[in-house]
Amino acid sequence: MIKYVSSKSNLRTIMMLLRDSSAHITLEAFNVFKIFVANPNKPPEVVRILADNKIKLIKYLSGLHKEREDMDEQFRDEKILVISTLEQMVQLE
């Protein structure tokens, strides 16, 4: 899994899947995306993609599966953690 979440092409694929029209696909894409964000040893190219897109990602994730947050405490907590982690990211020069 570490090898998978170290790939910028895999990150791009998951980011595309986050925008899918199927709620099931976006939920599963989020479950993989959170691993990319949580990885403490992100390669620079993954950090760059996340940092370059953090404002759009935060805005999008804030509205993602809003209806699920009331019934699924774990999902709500994970989403808050992912957004918080993205907010703290700084762009690489």
Secondary structure, DSSP 8 states (H G I E B T S, - for coil): -TTGGG-HHHHHHHHHHTT-S-HHHHHHHHHHHHHHHH-TT--HHHHHHHHHTHHHHHHHHHHTTHHHHTT-HHHHHHHHHHHHHHHH-----
